[in-house]
Amino acid sequence: MNKPDRPVGSVLRDAFHIEDIYPGVDGGRFAIKRMAGETVEVWADIFRDGHDVIAAALLWRREQDAEWNRVPMRFHDNDRWTASFTPTQIGRHVYAIEAWTDEFATWRHGFELKMAAGQDIALDALEGAGLLARAQSGGTDAAAIIRRCCDQFLRTGDTAPLLAPELRDAMAESQDRIDLSRSRLFPLTVDRALARCGAWYEMVPRSQGREGGRHGTFRDCIERLPAIAAMGFDVVYFTPIHPIGRTHRKGRNNSLTAAPGDPGSPYAIGSKDGGHDAVHPELGTLADFDALVAAARRLNIEIALDIAVQCSPDHPWLRDHPQWFRRRPDGSMRYAENPPKKYEDIVNPDFACDDSGSLWNALRDVLLFWLDHGVRIFRIDNPHTKPLPFWEWLIREVQNRDPGVIFLAEAFTRPKLMKALAKRGFTQSYTYFTWRTQKWELEDYLRELTGYPERDFYRPNFFVSTPDILPYHLQGGEPWMFKCRAALAATLSSTYGIYNGFELLEHEAIPGKEEYLNSEKYEIRTRDWNAPGNIKPYLRGLNFARRANPALQQTSDLRFLQIDDPNVTGFVKTSVDGANTVAAAIALTRDAHEIWLPLNDVRIGRGDQARPVAAVENLLSGERHALEWGGLRLRIDPLRDPALLFRCLA
């Protein structure tokens, strides 16, 4: 426990025990995450030996500030104390708890008990006056109250001034805190709104052109932005935009030999045209990219970049910094592998090399370069294959420049490793939602993500598919299933994403694999973005319902409802202030379902202001239904719409 620098004896110094501080991740080793303007509730067990009255305060400040903000803690019960604070600025903060003996309150408590028992209190009164005489650390107003009460007692002998309420408050402020103890510092990261709530649209820039076979450009991407904004997406996330190497370039469908004209994988980063701080020439120039960022900003969209820490054999770093890469015994470069998968067109930097410090700095400078070009969101490819200390350092370095930078961890790996990345600073994380299809596994998984301690550090981003993953449940191309997965992602999580083509129900897979046939990772695709059968209006309805309902803009306050159908999940979400509550019922199979949606124990509002639900309003159609017997009898026809979403009305 960190102690203030005070000349106190060891007995006094160790008198207080400050335990079970909440919130805290791994005992305060890692930061909890909150939003600017969101109240942080803090609880702790605080006690000491004996019967003395104790006092406690919650301290908080931005990490770089010198002065603390303080709020008094309130006794709850059983030695548990609580207080709260509301940070308004984004960035890194710290908080702690102080406890001390309130000598005057202890004296007053004993004095009142002796008075009530009719005991002699003359000496006790003098002891109380002595405490007043020693008090000297408060403000001028408190000092005036203390002098007045002390003078009145000494002149008249009347003990009433010693028990005045205003004296109690003045002494709480002014008396010396000889046994003051402080807990360790607990870290807090305060983020901007997009860190918790956003709809992501992933696109491959070179496939945004209108003419078959022509390489798309940043200008083509600018032309697509209004349609993406019209669907209600907040973030447009690009696969890598850097020059693509030619050595061992992959051909269509990941073939080992590229045909003339094959563009290669955008993840094979680096060529004679540059590396991670350059753009692929066929996409345009840096000026074109800057124009794209500006155009997106005008539509209230942010551009996110995919950062893959890997290199084509043609990357300038292999020429300029060969010490950053590992070679095999025969002298050949060790290309990337994830057995049995092989990635012959890329090599990975060696984070254990003797010059790792320079490598770390170079990767940091890449992100700072794009930050200077207006990018404040980075999706990191496969972060679980790089050292955890590196990410903790890198994220801090970048957020020291701009605390609003958002990092998304693209890690489909062991759950504890995914959580370790989140603890070390990743703002958001990919999840296993992509493969959770059954009611029981969806509900169990969401209970895990919204439980403790995960809810304090792990922000899920539910992607329905990615360029690498075409889940088996989408390979049938059934519109109801695409709508179902979008509705689940968009309502269960406050942040979700789709990969371009999802709105067109693209579903052609390599037989027996969860991979796209003719994947645009290896070729240029040209699409009719308004092709018949698209579900763009459905996605727009979901996204605008999210914007209109704060309950859907958070993930933590989620409660599943008891629905007697194994293929329908139902849940309720409530906004942080309690004013907005949304209920949902989503079918997981294509057959029609008749269900009872129980809402009898759902309340709108917080505390004494909470009221029962009287009616609901369909978020998409606007239809209203009054509750009967505390719920609703509903019919879900997935072929029309697998999801029923309702705003609850009091």
C-alpha positions in Angstrom: 0.0 0.0 0.0 1.4 3.4 -1.0 1.6 5.8 2.0 1.8 9.6 1.9 5.2 10.9 3.0 4.4 11.6 6.6 6.4 11.1 9.8 4.2 8.6 11.4 5.0 5.6 13.5 4.7 2.1 12.2 1.7 1.2 14.4 -0.3 4.2 13.1 0.9 3.7 9.6 -0.4 0.2 9.5 -3.6 0.7 11.4 -5.9 0.9 8.3 -6.8 -1.9 5.9 -8.2 -0.9 2.5 -9.3 -4.1 0.7 -11.4 -5.5 -2.1 -11.3 -2.2 -4.0 -13.7 -2.2 -7.0 -13.4 -1.6 -9.8 -10.0 -3.0 -10.5 -8.4 -5.4 -13.0 -6.0 -7.9 -11.5 -5.7 -5.9 -8.3 -5.0 -2.6 -10.1 -2.3 -3.9 -12.5 -4.4 -3.0 -15.5 -6.7 -0.1 -16.3 -10.5 -0.3 -16.2 -12.2 1.4 -19.1 -14.9 4.0 -19.0 -16.3 6.7 -21.2 -15.9 10.5 -20.8 -18.9 11.6 -18.8 -19.6 8.2 -17.4 -19.8 7.9 -13.6 -17.2 5.6 -12.0 -18.6 3.9 -8.9 -15.9 2.9 -6.4 -16.3 0.5 -3.5 -13.9 -0.8 -0.9 -13.7 -2.5 2.5 -12.1 0.0 4.9 -11.4 -0.9 8.6 -9.0 -0.6 11.5 -8.7 -2.0 15.0 -10.7 -0.6 17.8 -13.9 1.5 17.9 -12.6 4.8 16.6 -14.6 6.6 14.0 -12.9 6.5 10.6 -13.3 8.7 7.5 -12.3 8.0 3.9 -12.0 9.8 0.7 -11.8 8.9 -3.0 -9.1 10.6 -4.9 -8.8 10.8 -8.7 -6.9 12.8 -11.3 -5.6 12.6 -14.8 -2.3 10.7 -14.9 -0.3 13.7 -15.9 -1.9 16.1 -13.4 -0.3 17.0 -10.0 -3.4 17.9 -8.1 -6.0 15.4 -6.8 -9.7 15.7 -6.9 -11.3 14.4 -3.7 -14.8 13.3 -2.8 -15.8 11.9 0.7 -16.7 8.2 0.8 -19.9 7.1 2.4 -20.3 4.2 4.8 -22.5 1.5 3.3 -22.5 -1.4 5.7 -20.2 -4.1 7.1 -17.0 -1.9 6.7 -17.9 -1.3 3.0 -17.5 2.3 1.8 -18.5 3.8 -1.5 -18.1 7.0 -3.6 -18.2 8.0 -7.2 -16.6 10.4 -9.6 -17.2 11.4 -13.3 -14.2 12.1 -15.5 -15.0 14.5 -18.3 -11.7 14.3 -20.3 -10.4 11.4 -22.3 -7.1 9.9 -21.5 -5.4 8.0 -18.7 -6.4 8.6 -15.1 -5.6 7.2 -11.7 -7.7 6.9 -8.5 -7.0 5.8 -5.0 -8.6 5.7 -1.5 -7.4 7.4 1.6 -8.5 6.6 5.2 -7.8 8.1 8.5 -9.2 8.3 12.1 -11.6 11.1 12.6 -10.5 12.1 16.1 -13.1 14.7 16.7 -16.0 12.5 15.5 -14.6 9.7 17.8 -14.5 12.2 20.7 -18.0 13.5 19.9 -19.4 10.0 19.7 -18.0 9.0 23.2 -19.0 12.4 24.6 -22.6 12.0 23.6 -22.8 8.5 25.0 -21.4 9.7 28.4 -23.9 12.6 28.4 -26.8 10.2 27.8 -25.6 8.0 30.6 -25.4 10.9 33.0 -21.6 10.5 33.6 -19.2 13.3 34.5 -18.1 14.9 31.2 -16.0 17.9 32.5 -12.6 16.4 31.5 -14.1 15.1 28.2 -15.2 18.6 27.3 -11.7 19.9 27.9 -10.3 17.2 25.7 -12.7 18.2 23.0 -11.6 21.8 23.3 -8.0 20.7 23.0 -8.8 19.1 19.7 -10.2 22.4 18.5 -7.1 24.2 19.6 -4.9 21.8 17.5 -7.0 22.0 14.3 -5.2 24.1 11.8 -5.3 22.6 8.3 -8.7 23.7 7.0 -9.9 26.7 5.1 -10.6 30.2 6.5 -14.4 29.5 6.9 -13.8 26.3 8.9 -11.1 28.1 11.0 -13.6 30.8 11.9 -16.2 28.3 13.0 -13.7 26.4 15.1 -12.5 29.6 16.9 -16.0 30.8 17.6 -17.2 27.4 19.1 -14.0 27.1 21.1 -14.3 30.6 22.5 -18.0 30.1 23.4 -17.2 27.0 25.4 -14.2 28.5 27.2 -16.2 31.7 28.1 -19.4 30.0 29.2 -18.5 26.4 30.0 -21.5 25.4 27.9 -20.8 22.2 25.9 -23.5 22.9 23.3 -21.1 24.7 21.0 -18.8 21.6 20.9 -21.7 19.6 19.5 -22.8 22.1 16.8 -23.3 20.5 13.4 -21.2 23.2 11.7 -18.3 22.4 14.0 -18.5 18.7 13.1 -18.1 19.6 9.4 -15.4 22.2 10.1 -13.3 19.7 12.2 -13.7 17.0 9.5 -11.9 19.4 7.2 -9.4 20.9 9.6 -8.1 18.3 12.1 -4.7 16.7 11.6 -4.8 13.2 10.0 -1.9 11.7 11.8 -2.6 8.1 10.7 -3.6 8.9 7.1 -3.2 5.8 4.9 -3.5 5.6 1.1 -4.2 2.6 -1.1 -2.2 1.8 -4.2 -3.1 3.8 -7.4 -5.6 2.2 -9.7 -5.4 3.0 -13.4 -8.4 4.1 -15.5 -8.6 4.7 -19.2 -11.3 7.2 -20.3 -12.3 6.9 -23.9 -14.4 8.8 -26.5 -17.9 7.7 -27.5 -16.8 5.7 -30.6 -14.7 3.4 -28.4 -17.9 1.9 -27.0 -20.4 2.3 -29.7 -20.0 2.1 -33.5 -21.1 0.3 -36.7 -18.1 -0.7 -38.7 -18.0 -1.3 -42.5 -15.0 -3.2 -43.7 -14.0 -2.7 -47.3 -11.2 -3.6 -49.7 -10.3 -0.3 -51.4 -9.1 -1.8 -54.7 -12.5 -3.4 -55.2 -14.5 -0.2 -55.0 -14.2 0.7 -58.7 -17.2 0.5 -61.1 -15.5 -1.0 -64.1 -14.8 -4.7 -64.2 -11.1 -5.5 -63.7 -10.0 -2.0 -63.0 -8.1 -1.3 -59.8 -10.1 0.8 -57.5 -8.7 4.1 -56.1 -9.2 6.3 -53.1 -11.4 8.5 -55.4 -13.6 5.5 -55.9 -13.8 5.0 -52.2 -14.9 8.6 -51.8 -17.7 8.1 -54.2 -18.9 5.1 -52.1 -18.9 6.9 -48.8 -22.4 8.6 -49.1 -24.0 5.1 -49.6 -22.2 3.7 -46.6 -23.2 6.7 -44.5 -26.8 6.3 -45.7 -26.8 2.8 -44.2 -25.8 4.3 -40.9 -22.2 3.1 -40.5 -19.8 5.2 -38.4 -16.5 3.6 -39.3 -15.1 2.6 -42.7 -12.3 0.2 -42.1 -9.8 -0.5 -44.9 -7.7 -3.6 -45.4 -4.0 -2.6 -45.9 -3.5 0.2 -48.4 0.3 -0.1 -48.7 2.5 -1.2 -51.7 2.3 -4.9 -52.4 5.3 -7.0 -52.9 6.1 -9.1 -56.0 8.3 -11.8 -54.6 6.3 -15.0 -54.1 3.1 -13.0 -54.9 0.0 -15.1 -54.4 -2.4 -15.7 -57.3 -6.2 -16.1 -57.2 -7.6 -18.3 -54.5 -4.3 -18.2 -52.7 -2.5 -20.1 -55.4 1.3 -20.2 -55.2 1.8 -18.8 -58.7 0.4 -15.4 -59.7 -0.7 -14.9 -63.2 0.2 -11.7 -65.1 -2.1 -8.9 -63.7 -2.9 -10.6 -60.4 -2.7 -7.9 -57.8 -1.4 -10.0 -54.9 -2.5 -10.0 -51.3 -2.7 -6.5 -49.6 -1.2 -8.2 -46.5 2.1 -8.8 -48.4 3.2 -5.3 -47.5 6.1 -3.5 -49.0 7.8 -3.1 -52.4 10.2 -0.7 -54.2 7.4 1.9 -53.8 7.7 1.8 -50.0 6.5 0.1 -46.9 4.0 0.7 -44.1 4.2 4.5 -44.4 3.4 4.5 -48.1 0.3 3.9 -50.2 -0.1 1.4 -53.1 0.4 3.5 -56.3 -2.7 2.2 -58.0 -4.9 3.4 -55.1 -3.6 7.0 -55.6 -1.4 9.3 -53.6 -1.2 10.4 -50.0 -3.0 13.6 -51.0 -5.8 11.4 -52.3 -5.9 9.6 -49.1 -6.0 12.9 -47.2 -9.0 13.9 -49.3 -10.7 10.6 -48.5 -10.3 11.2 -44.7 -11.7 14.7 -45.1 -14.6 13.4 -47.2 -15.4 10.8 -44.6 -15.2 13.4 -41.8 -17.8 15.5 -43.5 -20.2 12.5 -43.4 -19.4 11.8 -39.7 -17.5 8.7 -40.7 -14.0 7.8 -39.4 -11.5 5.9 -41.4 -9.8 2.9 -39.7 -6.6 1.3 -41.1 -5.5 -2.3 -40.9 -2.0 -2.5 -39.4 -0.4 -5.8 -40.2 3.1 -6.2 -38.6 4.5 -8.3 -41.4 6.5 -7.6 -44.6 6.7 -8.8 -48.2 10.3 -10.0 -49.0 10.4 -6.7 -51.1 9.8 -4.4 -48.1 12.5 -1.7 -47.7 13.0 -2.9 -44.1 14.6 -6.1 -45.3 17.2 -4.1 -47.2 17.7 -1.4 -44.6 17.4 -3.4 -41.4 18.2 -7.1 -42.1 18.9 -7.6 -38.4 15.2 -7.3 -37.8 14.5 -10.6 -39.5 15.3 -14.2 -38.8 16.9 -16.5 -41.3 17.0 -20.3 -41.5 20.2 -22.4 -41.3 20.6 -22.4 -45.0 20.5 -18.6 -45.1 17.0 -18.3 -46.6 14.4 -16.0 -45.1 11.9 -17.6 -42.7 8.5 -16.8 -44.2 5.4 -16.7 -42.0 3.7 -20.0 -41.0 0.8 -21.1 -38.9 1.1 -24.8 -39.5 -0.3 -26.3 -41.6 -0.9 -22.9 -43.2 1.9 -21.2 -45.0 2.3 -17.6 -46.1 5.1 -17.7 -48.6 4.6 -14.0 -49.6 5.3 -12.5 -46.2 7.9 -12.6 -43.4 7.6 -11.5 -39.8 10.0 -9.2 -37.9 11.9 -10.8 -35.1 10.9 -9.1 -31.9 13.6 -11.0 -30.1 16.4 -9.6 -32.3 19.3 -7.7 -30.8 18.0 -4.4 -32.4 14.4 -4.8 -31.1 14.3 -1.3 -29.7 14.8 0.2 -33.1 12.1 -2.1 -34.5 9.6 -1.1 -31.8 10.3 2.6 -32.5 9.9 2.1 -36.3 6.5 0.4 -35.8 5.4 3.2 -33.4 6.4 5.8 -36.0 4.3 4.0 -38.6 1.2 4.6 -36.5 2.2 8.2 -35.7 2.6 8.8 -39.4 -1.0 7.8 -40.1 -2.2 9.6 -37.1 -0.7 12.8 -38.7 -2.8 11.9 -41.7 -6.1 11.9 -39.7 -6.4 8.3 -38.8 -7.5 7.7 -35.2 -8.6 4.1 -35.4 -6.3 1.1 -36.0 -7.3 -2.5 -36.4 -4.3 -4.6 -35.5 -3.9 -7.8 -37.5 -3.0 -10.9 -35.4 -1.7 -9.0 -32.3 -1.6 -12.3 -30.4 1.5 -13.4 -32.4 3.5 -10.4 -31.1 4.8 -9.8 -27.5 2.3 -8.4 -25.0 4.8 -5.9 -23.6 5.2 -4.4 -27.1 1.5 -3.7 -27.4 1.3 -2.2 -23.9 4.2 0.1 -24.8 3.0 1.0 -28.3 -0.6 1.8 -27.3 0.7 4.1 -24.5 3.1 5.8 -26.9 0.4 6.5 -29.4 -2.2 7.6 -26.9 0.2 9.9 -25.3 0.1 11.8 -28.6 -3.7 11.5 -28.9 -5.7 9.8 -26.2 -8.6 9.4 -28.6 -6.9 6.8 -30.7 -8.8 3.5 -30.8 -7.1 0.1 -31.1 -9.1 -3.0 -32.2 -7.4 -6.4 -31.5 -8.0 -8.8 -34.4 -7.2 -11.9 -32.4 -9.1 -15.2 -32.8 -7.1 -17.2 -30.3 -7.2 -18.6 -26.8 -9.6 -16.7 -24.7 -7.1 -15.8 -21.9 -4.7 -14.4 -24.5 -7.5 -12.4 -26.1 -8.3 -10.9 -22.7 -4.6 -10.3 -21.9 -4.4 -8.1 -25.0 -7.5 -6.1 -23.9 -5.9 -5.6 -20.4 -2.8 -4.2 -22.0 -4.7 -1.4 -23.7 -6.6 -2.6 -26.8 -9.8 -0.5 -26.8 -11.9 -3.2 -28.5 -11.5 -6.8 -29.3 -12.8 -9.4 -31.8 -14.8 -12.2 -30.3 -16.1 -15.7 -30.9 -19.5 -14.3 -31.8 -18.9 -15.3 -35.4 -19.2 -18.9 -34.4 -21.8 -18.7 -31.7 -25.1 -19.9 -33.2 -27.1 -21.8 -30.6 -29.2 -20.0 -28.1 -27.4 -21.5 -25.1 -23.9 -20.7 -26.4 -24.9 -17.1 -27.4 -26.4 -16.5 -24.0 -23.5 -18.1 -22.1 -21.0 -16.1 -24.1 -22.7 -12.8 -23.6 -23.0 -13.5 -19.8 -19.2 -14.0 -19.8 -18.5 -10.8 -21.7 -20.9 -8.7 -19.6 -19.9 -10.2 -16.3 -17.1 -9.3 -13.9 -14.3 -8.6 -14.4 -14.5 -8.7 -18.2 -17.0 -5.9 -18.5 -14.4 -3.5 -16.9 -11.7 -4.1 -19.6 -13.0 -6.1 -22.6 -15.1 -4.3 -25.2 -16.4 -6.7 -27.8 -16.7 -5.9 -31.5 -19.1 -8.4 -33.1 -18.1 -9.0 -36.7 -20.6 -11.1 -38.6 -17.9 -12.2 -41.2 -14.4 -11.1 -42.3 -12.4 -11.5 -45.5 -10.9 -14.6 -43.9 -14.0 -16.1 -42.4 -17.3 -17.0 -44.2 -19.1 -18.9 -41.4 -20.9 -22.1 -42.4 -24.2 -20.6 -41.3 -24.0 -17.9 -44.0 -22.9 -20.2 -46.8 -26.5 -21.1 -47.7 -27.1 -17.5 -48.7 -30.5 -17.3 -47.0 -31.6 -13.7 -46.5 -33.2 -14.4 -43.1 -29.9 -15.8 -41.8 -27.9 -12.7 -42.9 -30.6 -10.5 -41.2 -30.5 -12.7 -38.1 -26.7 -12.4 -37.7 -26.8 -8.7 -38.3 -29.6 -8.2 -35.8 -27.8 -10.3 -33.2 -24.5 -8.4 -33.7 -26.0 -5.0 -33.8 -28.2 -5.4 -30.7 -26.2 -7.7 -28.4 -23.0 -5.6 -28.8 -22.8 -1.8 -29.0 -20.0 -2.2 -31.5 -20.3 -4.5 -34.5 -19.1 -4.8 -38.1 -19.8 -6.3 -41.5 -17.4 -7.0 -44.4 -18.4 -5.5 -47.7 -20.5 -7.9 -49.7 -22.5 -9.0 -46.7 -25.2 -6.5 -47.7 -25.3 -8.4 -51.1 -25.6 -11.8 -49.3 -22.3 -13.0 -50.8 -21.9 -16.6 -49.7 -19.9 -18.6 -52.2 -17.4 -20.7 -50.3 -14.5 -23.0 -50.9 -16.1 -26.4 -50.4 -15.7 -27.7 -46.9 -14.0 -24.5 -45.6 -15.0 -21.3 -44.0 -13.3 -19.3 -46.7 -14.7 -17.3 -49.6 -14.2 -18.7 -53.1 -12.6 -16.1 -55.4 -11.6 -14.1 -52.3 -10.8 -10.5 -53.0 -7.7 -10.9 -50.8 -6.2 -12.2 -54.0 -8.1 -10.5 -56.8 -10.1 -7.4 -57.6 -13.9 -7.6 -57.4 -16.4 -5.4 -59.0 -19.9 -5.3 -57.6 -23.3 -3.8 -58.3 -23.8 -2.3 -54.8 -27.6 -2.0 -55.5 -28.1 -5.5 -56.8 -31.6 -6.9 -56.4 -32.0 -8.8 -53.1 -29.6 -6.7 -51.1 -30.4 -6.1 -47.4 -29.1 -2.5 -47.3 -32.5 -1.1 -46.0 -32.5 -3.7 -43.2 -29.0 -2.7 -42.1 -30.0 0.9 -42.3 -33.0 0.2 -40.0 -30.8 -1.5 -37.5 -28.2 1.2 -37.4 -30.6 4.0 -37.1 -32.5 2.2 -34.3 -29.2 1.9 -32.5 -28.6 5.7 -32.9 -32.1 6.5 -31.6 -31.8 4.2 -28.5 -29.0 4.7 -26.0 -29.8 1.2 -24.5 -28.3 -0.3 -27.7 -25.2 1.9 -27.4 -23.8 -0.1 -24.5 -23.1 -3.8 -23.9 -22.8 -4.2 -20.1 -26.5 -3.8 -19.0 -27.9 -6.8 -20.8 -30.3 -9.3 -19.3 -31.7 -12.4 -21.0 -35.4 -13.2 -20.8 -36.9 -16.6 -20.2 -38.5 -17.6 -23.5 -39.8 -21.1 -23.8 -38.4 -21.8 -27.2 -34.9 -23.2 -27.6 -34.5 -21.4 -31.0 -35.5 -17.8 -29.9 -33.4 -15.6 -27.7 -34.9 -12.7 -25.9 -33.2 -10.0 -23.9 -33.5 -6.5 -22.4 -30.9 -3.7 -22.5 -31.1 -0.5 -20.5 -29.2 2.8 -21.1 -26.8 4.1 -18.5 -29.2 6.7 -17.2 -32.1 4.1 -17.1 -34.3 6.3 -19.3 -34.3 4.0 -22.4 -35.0 0.3 -22.3 -35.1 -2.0 -25.4 -36.5 -5.5 -25.5 -35.7 -7.9 -28.3 -36.7 -11.4 -29.5 -34.6 -12.9 -32.3 -35.3 -16.2 -34.0 -32.3 -18.5 -34.6 -34.0 -20.9 -37.1 -36.1 -20.2 -40.2 -39.4 -21.7 -39.1 -42.1 -19.4 -37.6 -42.2 -19.1 -33.8 -45.0 -18.3 -31.4 -43.6 -17.0 -28.2 -44.5 -15.2 -25.0 -42.2 -12.3 -24.2 -42.2 -11.7 -20.4 -41.7 -8.1 -19.4 -43.4 -8.1 -16.0 -40.2 -7.5 -14.0 -38.7 -5.0 -16.4 -38.5 -1.4 -15.1 -37.9 1.9 -16.9 -35.7 4.3 -14.9 -33.4 3.9 -11.9 -34.1 3.6 -8.2 -37.3 5.2 -6.8 -38.2 6.6 -10.2 -38.4 3.1 -11.9 -41.7 2.3 -13.4 -43.1 -0.9 -14.9 -43.5 -1.4 -18.7 -47.0 -0.6 -19.9 -46.5 -0.8 -23.7 -43.9 -1.3 -26.4 -43.1 0.3 -29.7 -41.5 -1.6 -32.6 -38.3 0.1 -33.4 -38.5 -0.6 -37.1 -42.2 -0.3 -37.9 -43.4 2.1 -35.1 -46.3 -0.1 -34.2 -47.4 0.0 -30.5 -48.7 -2.8 -28.4 -50.0 -2.7 -24.8 -48.8 -5.3 -22.4 -51.3 -7.9 -21.2 -50.6 -9.9 -18.1 -47.1 -8.5 -18.0 -45.9 -9.6 -21.4 -46.6 -10.0 -25.1 -47.8 -12.9 -27.3 -45.7 -12.6 -30.4 -45.2 -14.4 -33.7 -41.8 -14.2 -35.4 -41.7 -15.1 -39.1 -37.9 -15.2 -39.9 -38.5 -15.2 -43.7 -39.9 -11.7 -43.2 -37.8 -10.5 -40.3 -36.1 -12.8 -37.7 -35.8 -10.0 -35.1 -38.5 -8.1 -33.2 -37.1 -5.0 -31.4 -39.1 -2.9 -29.1 -38.7 0.3 -27.1 -40.3 -0.2 -23.7 -42.8 2.5 -22.6 -44.1 3.3 -19.1 
